[in-house]
């Protein structure tokens, strides 16, 4: 028996594909998915192509290519849902069947790049639990194992054909797996194995199904030629003379368990995971129970395997995405993406995106993600996490990011063990000792950083949770500590235009404003105030505050578990009550997001507010009097309505929305306005006859007046920029598309000091 050891070199040979590069300009309203592909849960093949699923996305790859490039798909490109559970491929109809944990089904035609949704089981009302286990497909049919039996889909007609139900003691049995071997279908249920002839026309009649064995713990079934195998988490059995025979037991070392058994060309493929050491084993087993070959992963969690006609074995791995087993190791062929799905903090600026994958819940319990921080730049991802970036050591659970644009230093705050500083030359340092030991995390000498910010002079401000001092500041002379009484914890922060620090008092202490009076080293003139609920105490809608933001008018927006409060023209020395705005929505008016948890607020170049809640994303006008957009999983490619963080790239107008199921971006209408009209871009230009989207004019002075005229000077359209970007629907005042020709774009600042003239061409 040969033992293959996977080399760490696989990290250097990953491949990346995306439909649209970040560096390319995109139209207003364009969505993009930025999802991880390294946590695969299933794999299928059609002979030369593999189809790999994560919970959030699908990727495909031609395995017989010299340099295979994975193609990625998500809700942006046509999928209907997230939370995938299983995948199978039917060669008869060239269809990949994608099954979601909620019962939703997508049929993907890889030759046409199209998706067709079958939501029948998802929307079906049933008594008891509704769940999905696996899918098997062949000869134009898909057989979905569910909590109510086998749902049979006709892949040619794209419809549910029938249901096979298994009954014991008047109870419907859940089915864990289903396969064909020879002339029989085998169903693994929670009460044992059932078998029926494939040619029987009465498969909906439970009486035609024969009981083979009553073992209730079996989870998987696989077929190799005419041999059929079954397994639970520890043992493998085969069927001989209609009797189940034990043939394999997982070893005792490292406590592995079986994640899947799959039929290879001549042998059974067993996938095992060792959670204690984060390793996986792939074993080839013959009908006698002899392991004829094996492969051990250096790091891995194999979930499923396929063997192609060329005898190559491909793995869906929950740590590395997908791997091809080779005689001297394995090669990862996984599309590049962020290291983890979590998005607790996002920092987007000038086409560069940083994502912190740690987190903590409402009661400050730590989420150790082992995802570190991911950086997206120049169409590539880079990771700063354990085992992949040497300087980071064992740091994890990053929840806060800040970037010093003058020095180029990136600051990453861990809710577990201190501050990581990444310098522009990729050297780094860990800052640990200035911060007090935490009282929340029950470890040795833990420092829990919750917020980071830089003031206009470049001083770094840090908040911590669970320590005596909640606020710290680093000047060129060193570190300074600040204490606010009240048994509160420091949380997310912002720094206003006057250099005053505002931070959330976790978990339910309202908001603290701390004014150092411009003299950080001299505490004698410091003033602080804590804003809470109640008239005369700050008038916040709730003391449980999740987020805080500063807008372009220097107002502080506070997001709570009961909506939004706005603090304007006051601070620590001159406290006042916040305002709880009333907004009109449909025919009703009410307090802004009353009763809703507001998790994040971001301000775009037009001073509009992007609000992330547990029920989607809302775009508000600058004064919060109007709802402009609302995005949810039902009307957009967002993977989840539970939004954790929103960050806006002021240069491109891209709005990055981090949800609990991953990251997407939306090209918005507003960018940050400048002080002059420089590097103005018009997109698209020329405007072709088949283009019906929005035309963007960006790089303008803030809130510029913009006019479109024909060559003779006749006015075609007039608008005002959102921050530094104006938008036009491409129609004149009569609602018609302008005739082919050259049109002038004229922009002027509000005081007339800055002007711009350009051209835009319409072509037939």
C-alpha positions as MATLAB code, in Angstrom:
seq = 'XXXXXXXXXXXXXXXXXXXXXXXXXXXXXXXXXXXXXXXXXXXXXXXXXXXXXXXXXXXXXXXXXXXXXXXXXXXXXXXXXXXXXXXXXXXXXXXXXXXXXXXXXXXXXXXXXXXXXXXXXXXXXXXXXXXXXXXXXXXXXXXXXXXXXXXXXXXXXXXXXXXXXXXXXXXXXXXXXXXXXXXXXXXXXXXXXXXXXXXXXXXXXXXXXXXXXXXXXXXXXXXXXXXXXXXXXXXXXXXXXXXXXXXXXXXXXXXXXXXXXXXXXXXXXXXXXXXXXXXXXXXXXXXXXXXXXXXXXXXXXXXXXXXXXXXXXXXXXXXXXXXXXXXXXXXXXXXXXXXXXXXXXXXXXXXXXXXXXXXXXXXXXXXXXXXXXXXXXXXXXXXXXXXXXXXXXXXXXXXXXXXXXXXXXXXXXXXXXXXXXXXXXXXXXXXXXXXXXXXXXXXXXXXXXXXXXXXXXXXXXXXXXXXXXXXXXXXXXXXXXXXXXXXXXXXXXXXXXXXXXXXXXXXXXXXXXXXXXXXXXXXXXXXXXXXXXXXXXXXXXXXXXXXXXXXXXXXXXXXXXXXXXXXXXXXXXXXXXXXXXXXXXXXXXXXXXXXXXXXXXXXXXXXXXXXXXXXXXXXXXXXXXXXXXXXXXXXXXXXXXXXXXXXXXXXXXXXXXXXXXXXXXXXXXXXXXXXXXXXXXXXXXXXXXXXXXXXXXXXXXXXXXXXXXXXXXXXXXXXXXXXXXXXXXXXXXXXXXXXXXXXXXXXXXXXXXXXXXXXXXXXX';
ca = [
       0.000    0.000    0.000;
       1.347    3.405   -1.024;
       0.934    6.492    1.132;
       0.848    9.868   -0.616;
       1.658   13.023    1.335;
       0.195   16.284    0.040;
       2.680   19.147   -0.128;
       2.078   22.708    0.970;
       3.159   23.703   -2.519;
      -0.463   23.331   -3.604;
      -1.100   26.784   -2.151;
       1.066   28.249   -4.899;
      -0.676   26.523   -7.767;
      -4.273   27.664   -7.313;
      -6.039   29.157  -10.284;
      -8.396   32.101  -10.442;
     -11.279   32.926  -12.702;
     -13.880   35.654  -12.531;
     -16.419   36.785  -15.035;
     -15.493   40.428  -14.691;
     -12.203   41.784  -13.415;
     -12.318   44.329  -10.619;
     -10.078   46.679  -12.595;
     -12.588   46.920  -15.455;
     -15.198   49.675  -15.294;
     -18.756   48.449  -14.908;
     -22.180   50.020  -15.376;
     -24.354   51.398  -12.603;
     -26.366   48.625  -10.968;
     -23.815   45.886  -11.655;
     -23.556   43.134   -9.003;
     -20.501   41.025   -8.305;
     -19.936   38.024   -6.008;
     -16.743   37.776   -3.957;
     -17.180   34.363   -2.373;
     -14.818   31.728   -0.972;
     -14.479   28.480   -2.918;
     -12.237   26.603   -0.492;
     -15.065   25.071    1.574;
     -16.488   22.574   -0.903;
     -19.260   20.220    0.170;
     -19.878   18.115   -2.949;
     -18.588   17.119   -6.384;
     -19.942   15.512   -9.565;
     -18.486   14.809  -13.020;
     -19.616   14.230  -16.604;
     -16.491   12.382  -17.728;
     -14.115   15.285  -18.345;
     -15.658   18.207  -16.445;
     -16.157   18.409  -12.698;
     -18.898   20.332  -10.886;
     -17.963   21.412   -7.360;
     -20.302   23.085   -4.876;
     -19.732   25.134   -1.775;
     -22.650   26.212    0.357;
     -22.768   29.541   -1.502;
     -21.468   28.875   -5.003;
     -20.671   26.477   -7.849;
     -17.544   26.132   -9.917;
     -16.838   23.945  -12.924;
     -13.616   22.932  -14.623;
     -12.417   21.029  -17.684;
     -10.049   18.495  -16.153;
      -8.476   17.456  -19.443;
      -7.177   20.971  -20.119;
      -3.441   21.622  -19.825;
      -4.113   24.659  -17.660;
      -7.685   24.247  -16.375;
      -9.399   27.474  -15.398;
     -12.361   27.110  -13.028;
     -15.552   28.930  -13.992;
     -17.499   30.308  -11.040;
     -21.235   30.758  -10.568;
     -23.373   32.287   -7.834;
     -26.649   34.139   -7.398;
     -25.137   36.939   -9.494;
     -24.825   34.594  -12.471;
     -28.182   32.860  -12.191;
     -28.308   30.551   -9.167;
     -31.516   30.914   -7.169;
     -30.312   30.364   -3.613;
     -27.499   29.621   -1.173;
     -26.988   26.732    1.202;
     -26.180   23.976   -1.276;
     -26.201   20.441    0.055;
     -25.564   18.036   -2.842;
     -24.815   17.891   -6.582;
     -25.193   15.230   -9.260;
     -24.742   15.175  -13.037;
     -26.984   13.517  -15.620;
     -25.197   12.780  -18.895;
     -28.436   11.999  -20.738;
     -29.640   15.607  -20.452;
     -26.279   17.347  -19.816;
     -27.661   18.693  -16.560;
     -26.025   19.347  -13.205;
     -28.610   19.074  -10.434;
     -27.942   21.450   -7.524;
     -29.898   20.730   -4.349;
     -30.130   23.206   -1.466;
     -30.615   22.386    2.200;
     -34.016   24.145    2.193;
     -35.289   21.911   -0.620;
     -34.725   24.333   -3.481;
     -33.367   22.829   -6.725;
     -31.459   24.404   -9.634;
     -30.888   22.636  -12.955;
     -27.680   23.871  -14.567;
     -26.986   23.338  -18.280;
     -23.212   23.693  -18.530;
     -23.205   23.779  -22.347;
     -25.635   26.701  -22.310;
     -24.577   28.340  -19.018;
     -28.202   28.533  -17.907;
     -30.018   27.803  -14.645;
     -33.606   26.618  -14.238;
     -35.182   26.757  -10.806;
     -37.515   24.095   -9.339;
     -38.744   25.401   -5.963;
     -41.495   22.788   -5.537;
     -40.139   21.067   -2.428;
     -38.887   24.332   -0.918;
     -42.360   25.867   -1.099;
     -44.266   22.678   -0.224;
     -46.058   22.763    3.115;
     -45.464   19.579    5.105;
     -45.933   18.526    8.690;
     -42.721   17.851   10.570;
     -39.162   18.460    9.472;
     -38.295   19.383    5.892;
     -34.715   18.498    4.961;
     -32.584   17.286    2.062;
     -29.689   14.846    2.181;
     -28.325   13.903   -1.278;
     -29.145   13.699   -4.965;
     -28.498   10.938   -7.529;
     -29.035   11.454  -11.277;
     -29.069    9.196  -14.335;
     -31.012    8.581  -17.553;
     -32.882   11.871  -17.469;
     -34.011   11.629  -13.842;
     -32.839   13.060  -10.534;
     -33.623   11.273   -7.264;
     -33.495   13.604   -4.255;
     -33.245   12.049   -0.783;
     -35.379   14.032    1.635;
     -37.147   13.835    4.977;
     -40.361   12.770    3.204;
     -38.822   10.182    0.886;
     -37.401   10.285   -2.654;
     -38.488   13.169   -4.882;
     -38.098   12.217   -8.557;
     -37.435   15.008  -11.065;
     -37.883   14.608  -14.824;
     -34.870   16.524  -16.122;
     -36.148   16.681  -19.703;
     -39.488   18.194  -18.736;
     -37.953   20.096  -15.791;
     -40.675   19.026  -13.388;
     -41.244   16.896  -10.307;
     -42.582   13.563  -11.568;
     -43.373   11.575   -8.426;
     -42.407   10.776   -4.837;
     -41.362    7.465   -3.293;
     -42.292    7.282    0.373;
     -41.189    4.679    2.922;
     -43.498    3.934    5.829;
     -42.824    2.176    9.130;
     -45.206    2.105   12.082;
     -47.376    4.624   10.231;
     -44.448    7.090   10.128;
     -42.804    8.430    6.957;
     -39.090    7.637    6.985;
     -36.392   10.102    6.012;
     -34.044    8.925    3.255;
     -30.305    9.535    3.702;
     -29.079    8.301    0.308;
     -30.279    6.628   -2.890;
     -28.441    4.839   -5.732;
     -28.874    2.275   -8.485;
     -26.794   -0.905   -8.656;
     -27.543   -3.379  -11.413;
     -31.313   -3.747  -11.804;
     -32.153   -2.378   -8.375;
     -32.660    0.944   -6.670;
     -31.396    1.095   -3.059;
     -32.743    3.589   -0.520;
     -30.932    4.126    2.786;
     -33.532    5.284    5.315;
     -33.521    6.014    9.027;
     -34.959    2.518    9.573;
     -32.677    0.559    7.251;
     -32.241   -0.383    3.583;
     -35.036   -0.779    1.032;
     -34.696   -2.173   -2.506;
     -36.892   -2.242   -5.623;
     -36.527   -3.311   -9.248;
     -35.763   -0.350  -11.532;
     -38.231   -1.634  -14.085;
     -41.142   -1.683  -11.678;
     -43.810    0.821  -12.729;
     -45.310    1.039   -9.226;
     -42.392    2.531   -7.312;
     -44.736    5.016   -5.653;
     -46.382    2.036   -3.979;
     -44.420    1.308   -0.806;
     -45.428   -2.353   -0.978;
     -43.086   -3.024   -3.937;
     -40.029   -2.054   -1.845;
     -38.220   -4.937   -0.122;
     -36.546   -4.562    3.283;
     -32.878   -5.642    3.032;
     -31.664   -4.699    6.525;
     -32.957   -2.677    9.467;
     -29.707   -0.979   10.615;
     -30.902    2.567   11.467;
     -27.486    4.294   11.448;
     -26.519    3.933    7.774;
     -25.896    7.190    5.928;
     -24.415    6.384    2.520;
     -24.776    3.993   -0.404;
     -22.461    3.598   -3.417;
     -22.185    1.222   -6.376;
     -19.106   -0.143   -8.129;
     -20.098   -2.107  -11.227;
     -22.753   -4.469   -9.785;
     -21.463   -4.367   -6.210;
     -23.288   -2.177   -3.714;
     -21.817   -0.720   -0.507;
     -23.259    1.005    2.549;
     -21.681    2.937    5.394;
     -22.265    4.774    8.606;
     -19.642    7.113   10.114;
     -17.312    4.278   11.160;
     -18.037    1.132    9.142;
     -18.491   -0.051    5.552;
     -20.686   -2.975    4.512;
     -21.363   -4.761    1.234;
     -24.344   -6.770    0.089;
     -23.671  -10.458   -0.633;
     -26.523  -12.865   -1.373;
     -28.988  -10.253   -0.138;
     -27.224  -10.135    3.233;
     -25.246   -7.216    4.626;
     -21.601   -8.066    5.433;
     -19.189   -5.868    7.412;
     -15.904   -5.306    5.482;
     -14.165   -2.167    6.860;
     -13.724   -0.203   10.108;
     -12.070    3.215   10.449;
      -8.766    3.123   12.385;
      -8.643    4.155   16.027;
      -5.780    6.651   15.548;
      -6.902   10.312   15.324;
     -10.595    9.264   15.486;
     -11.516    9.614   11.795;
     -15.080    9.380   10.549;
     -16.430    8.593    7.074;
     -17.811   11.607    5.240;
     -18.669    9.822    1.991;
     -18.353    6.596    0.023;
     -18.320    6.898   -3.763;
     -18.121    4.461   -6.632;
     -14.818    4.517   -8.517;
     -13.937    2.689  -11.754;
     -13.112   -0.617  -10.060;
     -12.892    0.183   -6.353;
     -14.912    1.923   -3.689;
     -13.544    5.359   -2.680;
     -13.793    6.166    1.042;
     -13.395    9.758    2.244;
     -12.411   10.119    5.909;
     -11.859   13.206    8.039;
      -9.701   13.445   11.177;
     -11.018   16.535   13.014;
      -8.437   16.312   15.799;
      -5.528   16.883   13.387;
      -7.355   18.615   10.478;
      -6.331   15.906    8.023;
      -8.149   13.669    5.588;
      -7.655   10.192    4.129;
      -8.806    8.869    0.776;
      -8.827    5.064    0.524;
      -9.566    2.635   -2.305;
     -11.369   -0.480   -1.091;
     -12.086   -3.726   -2.940;
     -15.109   -5.945   -2.409;
     -13.192   -8.013    0.158;
     -12.586   -4.983    2.346;
      -8.899   -4.661    1.446;
      -7.479   -1.129    1.196;
      -5.527   -1.285   -2.065;
      -4.319    2.326   -2.080;
      -4.578    5.451    0.082;
      -3.772    9.132    0.182;
      -3.299   11.298    3.285;
      -3.807   15.060    3.135;
      -1.439   17.400    4.970;
      -4.432   19.630    5.720;
      -7.888   18.724    4.539;
     -11.461   17.662    5.127;
     -12.561   15.552    2.133;
     -16.326   15.562    1.681;
     -16.793   13.592   -1.551;
     -14.750   12.064   -4.389;
     -15.174   11.223   -8.070;
     -12.999    9.091  -10.348;
     -12.880   10.048  -14.020;
     -12.435    7.717  -17.028;
      -8.706    8.558  -17.058;
      -8.549    7.039  -13.521;
      -7.818   10.404  -11.894;
      -9.486   11.074   -8.543;
     -10.829   14.523   -7.660;
     -11.856   15.593   -4.160;
     -14.353   18.119   -2.852;
     -12.621   19.362    0.286;
     -14.075   21.558    3.010;
     -10.693   23.248    3.626;
      -9.024   23.435    0.209;
     -11.881   23.453   -2.304;
     -10.968   20.747   -4.770;
      -7.858   18.654   -5.323;
      -6.605   16.209   -7.896;
      -4.789   13.210   -6.450;
      -1.432   12.579   -8.135;
       1.204    9.843   -7.636;
       3.435   12.339   -5.815;
       0.826   14.375   -3.976;
      -2.151   16.535   -4.907;
      -2.744   19.756   -6.796;
      -5.426   22.229   -5.788;
      -7.461   23.634   -8.672;
      -9.689   25.879   -6.589;
     -10.828   29.339   -7.769;
      -9.355   32.113   -5.698;
     -11.557   34.010   -3.275;
     -11.600   35.249    0.326;
     -10.385   32.729    2.885;
     -13.723   32.534    4.729;
     -17.342   33.467    4.262;
     -17.562   35.741    7.343;
     -17.359   39.521    6.847;
     -17.205   41.179   10.266;
     -15.332   44.222    8.981;
     -14.687   45.445    5.431;
     -12.418   48.243    4.278;
     -12.775   49.269    0.617;
     -10.776   52.031   -1.029;
      -9.548   52.744   -4.563;
     -10.302   49.251   -5.954;
      -8.725   47.511   -2.956;
     -10.805   45.503   -0.492;
      -9.844   44.103    2.921;
     -12.102   41.674    4.785;
     -11.785   40.647    8.456;
     -13.268   37.192    9.012;
     -13.496   37.062   12.822;
     -16.367   38.199   14.947;
     -18.322   38.045   18.183;
     -22.005   37.714   18.972;
     -24.348   40.070   20.800;
     -23.084   38.840   24.164;
     -19.414   39.158   23.141;
     -18.767   35.437   22.706;
     -15.802   34.995   20.380;
     -15.975   33.576   16.863;
     -12.593   32.014   16.075;
     -12.820   31.699   12.297;
      -9.177   30.866   11.417;
      -9.802   33.014    8.347;
      -7.598   35.936    9.314;
      -7.869   38.875    6.908;
      -8.284   38.629    3.124;
      -7.123   41.315    0.692;
      -8.424   41.773   -2.869;
      -6.341   43.869   -5.255;
      -5.496   43.682   -8.978;
      -7.925   40.782   -9.470;
      -6.147   38.564   -6.913;
      -6.637   37.581   -3.294;
      -4.003   37.430   -0.594;
      -4.407   36.029    2.915;
      -3.036   37.253    6.241;
      -3.838   34.393    8.573;
      -2.390   31.525   10.545;
      -0.234   29.096    8.531;
      -0.127   31.346    5.447;
       1.560   34.593    6.584;
       4.560   34.076    8.861;
       4.446   37.347   10.759;
       0.923   36.822   12.018;
       1.814   33.925   14.304;
      -1.234   32.453   16.031;
      -3.368   35.603   15.797;
      -6.973   35.174   14.704;
     -10.520   36.511   15.213;
      -9.858   39.838   13.440;
     -12.819   42.209   13.765;
     -11.508   45.727   13.033;
      -9.497   47.302   10.189;
      -7.912   50.712    9.644;
      -5.569   52.051    6.960;
      -3.139   54.944    7.265;
      -3.092   56.396    3.748;
      -0.052   58.549    4.522;
       2.238   55.746    5.681;
       0.508   52.830    3.964;
       0.299   50.873    7.231;
      -2.681   48.531    7.633;
      -3.963   47.895   11.161;
      -5.855   44.696   11.989;
      -7.482   44.338   15.402;
      -8.037   40.897   16.908;
     -10.846   40.250   19.375;
      -8.558   37.639   20.867;
      -4.929   38.665   21.014;
      -3.885   42.177   20.129;
      -3.079   44.387   17.166;
      -1.374   43.310   13.942;
       0.364   45.999   11.875;
       1.212   45.317    8.234;
       3.695   47.708    6.652;
       3.737   48.513    2.912;
       6.849   46.369    2.360;
       4.979   43.364    3.873;
       7.018   43.444    7.074;
       4.826   43.336   10.143;
       4.643   43.625   13.900;
       2.333   42.466   16.677;
       1.400   45.085   19.269;
       0.245   43.472   22.464;
       1.586   44.907   25.695;
      -0.023   48.399   25.700;
      -3.487   46.904   26.151;
      -4.998   45.683   29.404;
      -5.786   42.013   29.910;
      -9.345   41.132   28.977;
     -11.940   39.988   31.513;
     -14.232   38.556   28.815;
     -12.140   35.993   26.985;
     -11.115   33.300   29.466;
      -7.554   32.788   28.262;
      -4.126   33.865   29.426;
      -3.291   37.519   28.825;
      -5.820   38.071   26.057;
      -6.320   41.554   24.601;
      -9.630   42.052   22.806;
      -9.543   44.865   20.267;
     -12.979   45.920   19.039;
     -12.459   49.223   17.191;
      -9.786   51.099   15.239;
      -9.585   54.621   13.845;
      -7.129   57.255   12.625;
      -7.581   60.956   13.176;
      -6.548   63.630   10.681;
      -3.070   63.938   12.185;
      -2.391   60.214   11.878;
      -2.845   59.227   15.517;
      -4.127   55.676   15.919;
      -7.086   55.151   18.249;
      -8.015   51.720   19.606;
     -10.925   50.459   21.703;
     -10.837   47.216   23.668;
     -13.419   45.030   25.381;
     -13.109   43.504   28.827;
     -10.227   45.672   30.002;
      -9.952   48.455   32.571;
      -9.097   51.076   29.938;
     -11.553   51.093   27.036;
      -9.707   53.579   24.809;
      -6.072   53.892   23.679;
      -4.242   56.276   21.391;
      -0.802   56.054   19.794;
       0.978   59.276   18.892;
       4.538   59.765   17.698;
       5.504   59.836   21.379;
       3.957   56.484   22.303;
       0.788   54.971   23.737;
      -1.816   56.641   25.953;
      -4.686   55.056   27.930;
      -8.140   56.437   28.726;
     -10.772   55.194   31.174;
     -14.522   55.813   31.141;
     -16.400   54.714   34.307;
     -19.518   52.605   34.147;
     -18.280   49.034   33.659;
     -18.486   49.297   29.867;
     -16.529   47.751   26.999;
     -15.101   49.579   24.031;
     -16.586   48.704   20.637;
     -16.636   49.983   17.037;
     -15.619   53.621   16.674;
     -15.599   56.680   14.429;
     -13.642   59.913   14.694;
     -15.464   63.097   13.735;
     -14.158   66.121   11.844;
     -13.008   67.721   15.112;
     -10.857   64.750   16.124;
     -13.357   63.628   18.771;
     -13.730   59.874   19.283;
     -17.148   58.216   19.368;
     -17.361   54.541   20.276;
     -19.979   51.900   21.003;
     -20.203   50.793   24.640;
     -20.628   47.023   24.304;
     -22.878   45.178   24.711;
     -25.697   47.468   25.935;
     -24.114   50.655   27.246;
     -25.054   53.127   24.511;
     -22.399   55.366   22.923;
     -19.428   57.140   24.487;
     -17.953   60.343   23.093;
     -14.413   61.146   24.286;
     -12.815   64.528   23.596;
      -9.106   64.745   24.388;
      -9.123   68.461   23.630;
      -6.452   68.117   20.974;
      -3.853   67.194   23.591;
      -3.739   63.411   23.771;
      -0.822   63.284   26.230;
      -2.492   65.766   28.618;
      -5.542   64.215   30.267;
      -6.367   67.270   32.367;
      -8.601   68.806   29.692;
     -10.322   65.572   28.613;
     -14.121   65.418   28.545;
     -16.388   62.446   27.957;
     -20.103   61.748   27.897;
     -22.203   58.603   27.536;
     -25.309   58.758   25.358;
     -28.089   56.355   26.393;
     -31.862   56.095   26.109;
     -34.259   58.634   27.582;
     -34.814   62.343   27.110;
     -31.988   64.263   28.744;
     -29.618   61.258   28.552;
     -29.055   61.113   24.804;
     -32.435   59.851   23.590;
     -31.013   56.834   21.750;
     -33.631   54.341   20.527;
     -31.853   51.593   22.530;
     -28.751   51.084   24.661;
     -27.803   47.970   22.659;
     -25.775   49.628   19.919;
     -24.263   47.649   17.045;
     -22.669   50.287   14.814;
     -21.767   53.921   14.480;
     -21.007   56.153   11.462;
     -20.147   59.771   10.681;
     -21.719   61.479    7.671;
     -20.461   64.389    5.564;
     -22.304   66.874    7.786;
     -20.364   65.561   10.822;
     -23.528   64.014   12.267;
     -23.157   60.718   14.136;
     -25.507   57.905   13.080;
     -26.118   55.201   15.667;
     -27.507   51.779   14.726;
     -29.224   49.815   17.519;
     -31.488   46.809   17.999;
     -34.404   49.253   17.810;
     -33.546   51.408   14.832;
     -31.410   54.488   14.233;
     -30.607   57.608   16.229;
     -28.808   60.703   14.890;
     -26.611   62.962   17.039;
     -25.909   66.360   15.456;
     -24.010   69.462   16.529;
     -23.103   68.230   19.983;
     -20.480   66.112   21.692;
     -18.870   65.553   25.079;
     -18.672   69.125   26.370;
     -22.061   70.095   24.924;
     -24.227   66.943   25.013;
     -27.698   66.917   23.555;
     -30.451   64.455   22.760;
     -30.256   62.477   19.564;
     -32.997   62.542   16.977;
     -34.957   59.463   15.966;
     -36.023   60.295   12.408;
     -39.408   59.444   10.934;
     -39.347   58.125    7.375;
     -42.137   57.632    4.838;
     -42.299   54.114    3.363;
     -45.103   53.156    0.985;
     -48.174   54.813    2.533;
     -46.937   54.643    6.102;
     -44.591   56.765    8.186;
     -42.736   55.624   11.292;
     -39.574   55.849   13.325;
     -36.582   54.767   11.265;
     -36.159   50.962   11.534;
     -38.027   50.802   14.845;
     -37.970   47.219   16.108;
     -35.190   46.243   13.680;
     -31.535   45.485   14.368;
     -29.309   47.885   12.442;
     -25.935   46.152   12.154;
     -24.004   48.545    9.924;
     -24.280   52.021    8.384;
     -22.094   53.368    5.546;
     -22.143   56.843    3.976;
     -21.583   57.251    0.236;
     -20.220   60.192   -1.751;
     -23.663   61.761   -1.983;
     -24.053   61.648    1.839;
     -26.697   58.950    1.440;
     -26.840   56.175    4.041;
     -26.553   52.479    3.275;
     -28.100   50.599    6.174;
     -27.542   46.880    6.772;
     -30.034   45.020    8.951;
     -31.120   41.467    9.720;
     -33.638   41.975    6.921;
     -31.531   43.229    4.030;
     -29.990   46.517    2.877;
     -31.651   49.905    2.603;
     -30.412   53.049    0.860;
     -31.663   56.262    2.445;
     -31.507   59.810    1.155;
     -29.003   62.096    2.846;
     -31.637   63.411    5.270;
     -33.158   59.937    5.842;
     -36.550   61.173    4.651;
     -36.716   58.874    1.633;
     -36.004   55.218    0.967;
     -34.261   54.967   -2.420;
     -33.522   51.229   -2.657;
     -34.110   48.117   -0.648;
     -32.134   44.952   -1.451;
     -32.977   41.482   -0.118;
     -32.297   37.883   -1.139;
     -35.658   37.933   -2.931;
     -34.948   40.871   -5.269;
     -31.151   40.831   -5.598;
     -28.127   38.492   -5.738;
     -27.464   39.009   -2.019;
     -26.688   35.609   -0.461;
     -28.321   36.457    2.887;
     -30.525   39.113    4.456;
     -28.369   39.058    7.606;
     -25.950   41.893    6.835;
     -22.837   42.276    8.982;
     -20.893   45.116    7.358;
     -21.114   47.600    4.481;
     -18.134   49.496    3.094;
     -18.070   51.848    0.105;
     -15.217   52.476   -2.332;
     -15.480   56.233   -2.805;
     -13.459   56.091   -6.028;
     -15.535   53.512   -7.919;
     -18.855   53.836   -6.107;
     -18.883   50.096   -5.378;
     -20.878   49.207   -2.258;
     -19.448   46.094   -0.575;
     -22.093   44.195    1.370;
     -20.852   41.570    3.800;
     -23.472   39.047    4.884;
     -23.308   35.934    7.016;
     -23.253   33.943    3.752;
     -20.542   35.938    2.003;
     -19.570   39.159    0.244;
     -21.136   40.869   -2.780;
     -20.743   44.311   -4.296;
     -23.104   46.685   -6.050;
     -22.032   49.515   -8.384;
     -23.850   52.542   -7.025;
     -24.563   55.986   -8.416;
     -22.447   57.992   -5.943;
     -18.694   58.488   -5.543;
     -16.674   60.820   -3.350;
     -16.556   64.301   -4.838;
     -13.253   66.106   -5.261;
     -12.263   69.740   -5.063;
     -11.782   69.948   -8.812;
     -12.928   68.200  -11.994;
      -9.968   65.902  -12.597;
      -9.685   62.569  -14.401;
     -13.352   62.690  -15.368;
     -14.577   59.419  -16.883;
     -17.761   58.747  -18.851;
     -18.964   55.149  -19.023;
     -20.010   53.673  -21.358;
     -18.646   55.853  -24.125;
     -19.557   55.412  -26.939;
     -23.125   54.408  -26.076;
     -24.165   51.604  -28.418;
     -27.707   51.184  -29.692;
     -28.414   48.077  -27.610;
     -27.293   49.642  -24.307;
     -30.221   50.439  -22.004;
     -28.433   50.882  -18.692;
     -27.334   53.965  -16.780;
     -24.552   56.236  -18.028;
     -22.069   57.359  -15.369;
     -19.972   60.535  -15.337;
     -17.487   60.317  -12.466;
     -14.468   62.215  -11.162;
     -16.415   65.455  -10.809;
     -16.208   68.136   -8.165;
     -18.608   67.408   -5.308;
     -22.293   67.977   -6.175;
     -21.490   69.512   -9.554;
     -24.211   70.820  -11.859;
     -24.144   68.657  -15.023;
     -25.734   69.395  -18.390;
     -25.861   67.367  -21.609;
     -26.290   69.363  -24.831;
     -26.093   68.686  -28.530;
     -23.396   70.319  -30.646;
     -25.668   73.291  -31.300;
     -26.051   73.884  -27.562;
     -29.620   72.638  -27.170;
     -30.199   71.147  -23.711;
     -30.798   67.383  -23.735;
     -30.554   66.542  -20.023;
     -29.730   68.248  -16.739;
     -28.846   66.734  -13.363;
     -26.716   67.106  -10.255;
     -23.871   64.830   -9.205;
     -24.181   62.476   -6.236;
     -20.900   63.437   -4.615;
     -18.442   63.075   -7.502;
     -20.632   61.103   -9.931;
     -23.576   62.082  -12.103;
     -25.873   59.502  -13.676;
     -28.094   59.630  -16.761;
     -30.590   57.084  -18.056;
     -29.649   57.935  -21.651;
     -32.993   59.550  -22.493;
     -33.782   63.179  -23.241;
     -36.551   65.210  -21.617;
     -39.149   63.730  -23.976;
     -38.229   60.202  -22.877;
     -36.521   59.294  -26.144;
     -33.013   58.149  -26.913;
     -30.952   60.909  -28.578;
     -30.102   60.474  -32.234;
     -26.683   59.187  -33.232;
     -24.006   61.820  -32.885;
     -21.705   63.681  -30.535;
     -23.052   65.345  -27.404;
     -21.346   67.697  -24.965;
     -21.030   67.058  -21.231;
     -20.685   70.286  -19.224;
     -20.083   70.289  -15.461;
     -19.761   73.254  -13.083;
     -19.154   73.462   -9.330;
     -21.766   75.203   -7.176;
     -19.656   78.364   -6.941;
     -18.695   78.298  -10.630;
     -14.961   78.010   -9.881;
     -14.528   74.531  -11.396;
     -15.733   73.593  -14.860;
     -15.436   70.599  -17.150;
     -16.394   69.881  -20.746;
     -16.328   66.500  -22.419;
     -17.991   64.504  -25.166;
     -20.205   61.462  -25.315;
     -21.049   59.630  -28.521;
     -24.291   57.794  -29.334;
     -24.037   55.247  -32.140;
     -26.573   53.047  -33.899;
];
